[in-house]
Amino acid sequence: MAFDRDISDVQNWMNMFRWVVKLIRDDYGISEEKLTRHAQIETDLGLSLEQTEEVLDILATSFSIRFPAGTLDEIVKFEEMCMLASWLHGLYKRPEFLGAAYVSTAAALNPRAQAG
């Protein structure tokens, strides 16, 4: 998996969502029909824990963001992964599904994360 992915078109949350769809489609062979906002990462998409960690690593490297420990406990749906990455990159307001302790740690690690 190459980490030199073009992110120049990612200007908002929906661009991030589409970018992650392409990543998972191309790298893991999951059809776009399954990559819906409400798809559960493990059960609907079939990504293993290791594959989900790889996706987070690619997001972290590509967008210069840092996911704190416990990230996999905070996200269940595909949409949540995209919203979280968007927030950490400064493209989206703080997702409401995140726990307060996680938010504090994540914001401290990612200065672009908006307090909203």
MODELLER restraints for C-alpha pairs under 7 A, 6 or more apart:
rsr = mdl.restraints
at = mdl.atoms
rsr.add(forms.Gaussian(group=physical.xy_distance, feature=features.Distance(at['CA:3:A'], at['CA:58:A']), mean=6.20, stdev=0.5))
rsr.add(forms.Gaussian(group=physical.xy_distance, feature=features.Distance(at['CA:3:A'], at['CA:61:A']), mean=6.80, stdev=0.5))
rsr.add(forms.Gaussian(group=physical.xy_distance, feature=features.Distance(at['CA:3:A'], at['CA:62:A']), mean=6.41, stdev=0.5))
rsr.add(forms.Gaussian(group=physical.xy_distance, feature=features.Distance(at['CA:4:A'], at['CA:62:A']), mean=7.00, stdev=0.5))
rsr.add(forms.Gaussian(group=physical.xy_distance, feature=features.Distance(at['CA:5:A'], at['CA:62:A']), mean=6.49, stdev=0.5))
rsr.add(forms.Gaussian(group=physical.xy_distance, feature=features.Distance(at['CA:9:A'], at['CA:15:A']), mean=6.85, stdev=0.5))
rsr.add(forms.Gaussian(group=physical.xy_distance, feature=features.Distance(at['CA:10:A'], at['CA:16:A']), mean=5.53, stdev=0.5))
rsr.add(forms.Gaussian(group=physical.xy_distance, feature=features.Distance(at['CA:11:A'], at['CA:91:A']), mean=6.98, stdev=0.5))
rsr.add(forms.Gaussian(group=physical.xy_distance, feature=features.Distance(at['CA:12:A'], at['CA:91:A']), mean=5.26, stdev=0.5))
rsr.add(forms.Gaussian(group=physical.xy_distance, feature=features.Distance(at['CA:13:A'], at['CA:83:A']), mean=6.68, stdev=0.5))
rsr.add(forms.Gaussian(group=physical.xy_distance, feature=features.Distance(at['CA:13:A'], at['CA:86:A']), mean=5.65, stdev=0.5))
rsr.add(forms.Gaussian(group=physical.xy_distance, feature=features.Distance(at['CA:13:A'], at['CA:91:A']), mean=6.08, stdev=0.5))
rsr.add(forms.Gaussian(group=physical.xy_distance, feature=features.Distance(at['CA:13:A'], at['CA:92:A']), mean=6.10, stdev=0.5))
rsr.add(forms.Gaussian(group=physical.xy_distance, feature=features.Distance(at['CA:16:A'], at['CA:82:A']), mean=6.39, stdev=0.5))
rsr.add(forms.Gaussian(group=physical.xy_distance, feature=features.Distance(at['CA:16:A'], at['CA:86:A']), mean=6.50, stdev=0.5))
rsr.add(forms.Gaussian(group=physical.xy_distance, feature=features.Distance(at['CA:17:A'], at['CA:82:A']), mean=5.45, stdev=0.5))
rsr.add(forms.Gaussian(group=physical.xy_distance, feature=features.Distance(at['CA:21:A'], at['CA:32:A']), mean=6.89, stdev=0.5))
rsr.add(forms.Gaussian(group=physical.xy_distance, feature=features.Distance(at['CA:21:A'], at['CA:35:A']), mean=6.33, stdev=0.5))
rsr.add(forms.Gaussian(group=physical.xy_distance, feature=features.Distance(at['CA:24:A'], at['CA:30:A']), mean=6.33, stdev=0.5))
rsr.add(forms.Gaussian(group=physical.xy_distance, feature=features.Distance(at['CA:25:A'], at['CA:31:A']), mean=5.80, stdev=0.5))
rsr.add(forms.Gaussian(group=physical.xy_distance, feature=features.Distance(at['CA:25:A'], at['CA:32:A']), mean=6.41, stdev=0.5))
rsr.add(forms.Gaussian(group=physical.xy_distance, feature=features.Distance(at['CA:34:A'], at['CA:44:A']), mean=6.97, stdev=0.5))
rsr.add(forms.Gaussian(group=physical.xy_distance, feature=features.Distance(at['CA:34:A'], at['CA:45:A']), mean=6.29, stdev=0.5))
rsr.add(forms.Gaussian(group=physical.xy_distance, feature=features.Distance(at['CA:35:A'], at['CA:45:A']), mean=6.98, stdev=0.5))
rsr.add(forms.Gaussian(group=physical.xy_distance, feature=features.Distance(at['CA:37:A'], at['CA:78:A']), mean=5.79, stdev=0.5))
rsr.add(forms.Gaussian(group=physical.xy_distance, feature=features.Distance(at['CA:37:A'], at['CA:79:A']), mean=4.52, stdev=0.5))
rsr.add(forms.Gaussian(group=physical.xy_distance, feature=features.Distance(at['CA:38:A'], at['CA:77:A']), mean=5.71, stdev=0.5))
rsr.add(forms.Gaussian(group=physical.xy_distance, feature=features.Distance(at['CA:38:A'], at['CA:78:A']), mean=6.35, stdev=0.5))
rsr.add(forms.Gaussian(group=physical.xy_distance, feature=features.Distance(at['CA:38:A'], at['CA:79:A']), mean=6.13, stdev=0.5))
rsr.add(forms.Gaussian(group=physical.xy_distance, feature=features.Distance(at['CA:39:A'], at['CA:45:A']), mean=6.70, stdev=0.5))
rsr.add(forms.Gaussian(group=physical.xy_distance, feature=features.Distance(at['CA:39:A'], at['CA:77:A']), mean=5.47, stdev=0.5))
rsr.add(forms.Gaussian(group=physical.xy_distance, feature=features.Distance(at['CA:39:A'], at['CA:78:A']), mean=5.55, stdev=0.5))
rsr.add(forms.Gaussian(group=physical.xy_distance, feature=features.Distance(at['CA:40:A'], at['CA:76:A']), mean=5.68, stdev=0.5))
rsr.add(forms.Gaussian(group=physical.xy_distance, feature=features.Distance(at['CA:40:A'], at['CA:77:A']), mean=4.23, stdev=0.5))
rsr.add(forms.Gaussian(group=physical.xy_distance, feature=features.Distance(at['CA:40:A'], at['CA:78:A']), mean=5.94, stdev=0.5))
rsr.add(forms.Gaussian(group=physical.xy_distance, feature=features.Distance(at['CA:41:A'], at['CA:47:A']), mean=6.10, stdev=0.5))
rsr.add(forms.Gaussian(group=physical.xy_distance, feature=features.Distance(at['CA:41:A'], at['CA:76:A']), mean=5.97, stdev=0.5))
rsr.add(forms.Gaussian(group=physical.xy_distance, feature=features.Distance(at['CA:41:A'], at['CA:77:A']), mean=5.40, stdev=0.5))
rsr.add(forms.Gaussian(group=physical.xy_distance, feature=features.Distance(at['CA:41:A'], at['CA:78:A']), mean=5.47, stdev=0.5))
rsr.add(forms.Gaussian(group=physical.xy_distance, feature=features.Distance(at['CA:42:A'], at['CA:48:A']), mean=6.24, stdev=0.5))
rsr.add(forms.Gaussian(group=physical.xy_distance, feature=features.Distance(at['CA:60:A'], at['CA:66:A']), mean=5.64, stdev=0.5))
rsr.add(forms.Gaussian(group=physical.xy_distance, feature=features.Distance(at['CA:63:A'], at['CA:89:A']), mean=6.67, stdev=0.5))
rsr.add(forms.Gaussian(group=physical.xy_distance, feature=features.Distance(at['CA:65:A'], at['CA:88:A']), mean=6.21, stdev=0.5))
rsr.add(forms.Gaussian(group=physical.xy_distance, feature=features.Distance(at['CA:65:A'], at['CA:89:A']), mean=6.26, stdev=0.5))
rsr.add(forms.Gaussian(group=physical.xy_distance, feature=features.Distance(at['CA:65:A'], at['CA:110:A']), mean=6.20, stdev=0.5))
rsr.add(forms.Gaussian(group=physical.xy_distance, feature=features.Distance(at['CA:66:A'], at['CA:109:A']), mean=6.20, stdev=0.5))
rsr.add(forms.Gaussian(group=physical.xy_distance, feature=features.Distance(at['CA:66:A'], at['CA:110:A']), mean=6.42, stdev=0.5))
rsr.add(forms.Gaussian(group=physical.xy_distance, feature=features.Distance(at['CA:67:A'], at['CA:106:A']), mean=6.61, stdev=0.5))
rsr.add(forms.Gaussian(group=physical.xy_distance, feature=features.Distance(at['CA:68:A'], at['CA:105:A']), mean=6.64, stdev=0.5))
rsr.add(forms.Gaussian(group=physical.xy_distance, feature=features.Distance(at['CA:68:A'], at['CA:106:A']), mean=5.80, stdev=0.5))
rsr.add(forms.Gaussian(group=physical.xy_distance, feature=features.Distance(at['CA:74:A'], at['CA:98:A']), mean=6.12, stdev=0.5))
rsr.add(forms.Gaussian(group=physical.xy_distance, feature=features.Distance(at['CA:75:A'], at['CA:81:A']), mean=6.03, stdev=0.5))
rsr.add(forms.Gaussian(group=physical.xy_distance, feature=features.Distance(at['CA:83:A'], at['CA:95:A']), mean=6.58, stdev=0.5))
rsr.add(forms.Gaussian(group=physical.xy_distance, feature=features.Distance(at['CA:84:A'], at['CA:95:A']), mean=6.67, stdev=0.5))
rsr.add(forms.Gaussian(group=physical.xy_distance, feature=features.Distance(at['CA:86:A'], at['CA:92:A']), mean=5.39, stdev=0.5))
rsr.add(forms.Gaussian(group=physical.xy_distance, feature=features.Distance(at['CA:87:A'], at['CA:93:A']), mean=5.78, stdev=0.5))
rsr.add(forms.Gaussian(group=physical.xy_distance, feature=features.Distance(at['CA:87:A'], at['CA:94:A']), mean=5.78, stdev=0.5))
rsr.add(forms.Gaussian(group=physical.xy_distance, feature=features.Distance(at['CA:87:A'], at['CA:113:A']), mean=5.34, stdev=0.5))
rsr.add(forms.Gaussian(group=physical.xy_distance, feature=features.Distance(at['CA:87:A'], at['CA:114:A']), mean=6.67, stdev=0.5))
rsr.add(forms.Gaussian(group=physical.xy_distance, feature=features.Distance(at['CA:88:A'], at['CA:110:A']), mean=5.84, stdev=0.5))
rsr.add(forms.Gaussian(group=physical.xy_distance, feature=features.Distance(at['CA:88:A'], at['CA:112:A']), mean=6.30, stdev=0.5))
rsr.add(forms.Gaussian(group=physical.xy_distance, feature=features.Distance(at['CA:88:A'], at['CA:113:A']), mean=4.53, stdev=0.5))
rsr.add(forms.Gaussian(group=physical.xy_distance, feature=features.Distance(at['CA:89:A'], at['CA:112:A']), mean=5.77, stdev=0.5))
rsr.add(forms.Gaussian(group=physical.xy_distance, feature=features.Distance(at['CA:89:A'], at['CA:113:A']), mean=6.10, stdev=0.5))
rsr.add(forms.Gaussian(group=physical.xy_distance, feature=features.Distance(at['CA:90:A'], at['CA:112:A']), mean=4.63, stdev=0.5))
rsr.add(forms.Gaussian(group=physical.xy_distance, feature=features.Distance(at['CA:90:A'], at['CA:113:A']), mean=4.75, stdev=0.5))
rsr.add(forms.Gaussian(group=physical.xy_distance, feature=features.Distance(at['CA:90:A'], at['CA:114:A']), mean=5.97, stdev=0.5))
rsr.add(forms.Gaussian(group=physical.xy_distance, feature=features.Distance(at['CA:93:A'], at['CA:114:A']), mean=5.87, stdev=0.5))
rsr.add(forms.Gaussian(group=physical.xy_distance, feature=features.Distance(at['CA:93:A'], at['CA:116:A']), mean=5.25, stdev=0.5))
rsr.add(forms.Gaussian(group=physical.xy_distance, feature=features.Distance(at['CA:94:A'], at['CA:114:A']), mean=6.34, stdev=0.5))
rsr.add(forms.Gaussian(group=physical.xy_distance, feature=features.Distance(at['CA:94:A'], at['CA:115:A']), mean=6.28, stdev=0.5))
rsr.add(forms.Gaussian(group=physical.xy_distance, feature=features.Distance(at['CA:94:A'], at['CA:116:A']), mean=5.49, stdev=0.5))
rsr.add(forms.Gaussian(group=physical.xy_distance, feature=features.Distance(at['CA:107:A'], at['CA:113:A']), mean=5.62, stdev=0.5))
